Amino acid sequence: MLTIGKLGAKAGVKVPTIRYYEQIELLPEAERSSGNQRLYGQKALERLAFIRHARDLGFTLEAIRDLLSLSDNPDQPCAAADAIAKAQLLEVESRLARLTALKGELERMIVQCAGGRIADCRVIEILGDHSLCATDHRHPRGDETS
């Protein structure tokens, strides 16, 4: 059995994150020692490693919840897991396209800047007026995530 600190170290996840995953029920509640210390077995480590790897690949917590639910029923077809992975791939491709547009826009801004005074700075001017951008590189949902 592993304490929460040892579990976190083995999985590469911080203790508050483990507690959060328990709170939102991605991880089952830990067993407790006689001193009320959380104790985790191999299954918890495997599940936490799964969550960590999925997060590293950019899956949302909701997608991870769905994937974990699917993995808890190993005899069913994997079409649903494939669909979740395909949706994540589309999101990654979308992000790559936005990042490519952002890279081009930043390169263009820097090239257009004469390096003079801030009053004449093209970088500042373009950042203040999105209509001066060559591409629409905003996030499709209009928020500032990813």
C-alpha positions as CSV (number, residue, x, y, z in Angstrom):
1,M,0.0,0.0,0.0
2,L,1.2,3.5,-0.8
3,T,0.6,6.7,1.0
4,I,-0.7,9.7,-1.0
5,G,2.7,11.2,-1.3
6,K,4.3,8.0,-2.6
7,L,1.4,7.4,-5.0
8,G,1.9,10.9,-6.3
9,A,5.7,10.5,-6.7
10,K,5.2,7.2,-8.6
11,A,2.6,8.6,-10.9
12,G,4.1,12.1,-11.3
13,V,1.1,13.8,-9.9
14,K,0.9,16.3,-7.0
15,V,-0.9,15.4,-3.8
16,P,-3.6,18.2,-4.2
17,T,-4.3,16.8,-7.7
18,I,-4.9,13.3,-6.3
19,R,-7.3,14.7,-3.7
20,Y,-9.1,16.6,-6.4
21,Y,-9.4,13.5,-8.6
22,E,-10.9,11.7,-5.6
23,Q,-13.3,14.6,-5.0
24,I,-14.6,14.6,-8.5
25,E,-14.7,10.8,-8.4
26,L,-12.1,10.0,-11.1
27,L,-10.2,8.1,-8.4
28,P,-12.1,6.0,-5.9
29,E,-11.9,7.1,-2.3
30,A,-8.7,5.7,-0.7
31,E,-8.7,3.2,2.1
32,R,-7.6,4.6,5.4
33,S,-5.0,3.4,7.9
34,S,-5.8,3.2,11.6
35,G,-4.2,6.7,11.8
36,N,-6.6,7.9,9.1
37,Q,-3.9,8.2,6.5
38,R,-4.9,7.5,2.9
39,L,-3.6,4.2,1.5
40,Y,-3.6,3.2,-2.2
41,G,-3.0,-0.1,-3.9
42,Q,-1.7,-1.0,-7.4
43,K,-5.1,-0.4,-9.0
44,A,-5.2,3.2,-7.8
45,L,-1.6,3.7,-9.2
46,E,-2.6,2.2,-12.5
47,R,-5.8,4.4,-12.7
48,L,-3.8,7.5,-11.7
49,A,-1.2,6.7,-14.3
50,F,-4.0,6.4,-16.9
51,I,-5.4,9.8,-15.9
52,R,-2.0,11.4,-16.0
53,H,-1.2,10.0,-19.5
54,A,-4.6,11.0,-20.8
55,R,-4.1,14.6,-19.4
56,D,-0.6,14.7,-21.0
57,L,-2.4,13.9,-24.3
58,G,-4.8,16.8,-23.7
59,F,-8.0,14.9,-22.9
60,T,-10.5,16.7,-20.9
61,L,-11.5,15.4,-17.5
62,E,-14.9,14.5,-18.9
63,A,-13.4,12.5,-21.7
64,I,-11.1,10.8,-19.2
65,R,-14.2,10.0,-17.1
66,D,-15.8,8.4,-20.1
67,L,-12.6,6.5,-21.0
68,L,-12.3,5.2,-17.5
69,S,-15.9,4.1,-17.5
70,L,-15.2,2.2,-20.7
71,S,-12.1,0.6,-19.3
72,D,-14.1,-0.6,-16.3
73,N,-16.1,-2.7,-18.8
74,P,-13.4,-4.4,-20.9
75,D,-15.7,-6.8,-22.8
76,Q,-17.6,-4.1,-24.7
77,P,-16.6,-2.9,-28.2
78,C,-14.0,-0.1,-28.3
79,A,-15.9,2.1,-30.8
80,A,-16.8,4.6,-28.1
81,A,-13.1,4.9,-27.0
82,D,-12.1,5.3,-30.6
83,A,-14.7,8.1,-31.0
84,I,-13.3,9.9,-28.0
85,A,-9.7,9.6,-29.3
86,K,-10.8,10.8,-32.7
87,A,-12.5,13.9,-31.2
88,Q,-9.3,14.6,-29.3
89,L,-7.3,14.3,-32.5
90,L,-9.6,16.8,-34.2
91,E,-9.1,19.2,-31.3
92,V,-5.3,18.8,-31.5
93,E,-5.4,19.4,-35.2
94,S,-7.5,22.6,-34.6
95,R,-5.0,23.8,-32.0
96,L,-2.1,23.1,-34.4
97,A,-3.8,25.2,-37.1
98,R,-4.4,28.0,-34.6
99,L,-0.8,27.9,-33.4
100,T,0.4,28.0,-37.0
101,A,-1.7,31.0,-37.6
102,L,-0.4,32.6,-34.4
103,K,3.2,31.9,-35.3
104,G,2.7,33.5,-38.7
105,E,1.0,36.5,-37.2
106,L,3.7,37.0,-34.6
107,E,6.4,36.7,-37.3
108,R,4.6,39.3,-39.4
109,M,4.2,41.7,-36.5
110,I,7.9,41.5,-35.7
111,V,9.0,42.0,-39.3
112,Q,6.7,45.0,-39.6
113,C,8.0,46.6,-36.4
114,A,10.7,49.2,-37.3
115,G,12.2,49.0,-33.8
116,G,11.7,52.7,-33.1
117,R,9.5,54.2,-30.4
118,I,6.6,52.5,-28.7
119,A,4.3,55.2,-30.2
120,D,5.2,53.8,-33.7
121,C,5.5,50.2,-32.6
122,R,3.6,47.9,-35.0
123,V,3.5,45.1,-32.4
124,I,1.6,47.4,-30.0
125,E,-0.6,48.7,-32.8
126,I,-1.6,45.3,-34.0
127,L,-2.3,43.9,-30.5
128,G,-4.6,46.9,-30.0
129,D,-6.6,46.3,-33.2
130,H,-7.3,42.7,-34.2
131,S,-8.6,43.9,-37.6
132,L,-4.9,44.6,-38.6
133,C,-4.1,40.9,-38.3
134,A,-3.7,38.9,-41.4
135,T,-5.5,35.8,-40.0
136,D,-8.3,35.1,-37.6
137,H,-6.3,33.2,-35.0
138,R,-8.8,33.5,-32.2
139,H,-10.0,30.4,-30.3
140,P,-13.2,29.2,-31.9
141,R,-15.1,29.5,-28.6
142,G,-13.9,33.0,-28.0
143,D,-12.2,32.2,-24.7
144,E,-8.6,32.3,-23.9
145,T,-8.0,28.6,-23.2
146,S,-5.4,26.6,-25.2
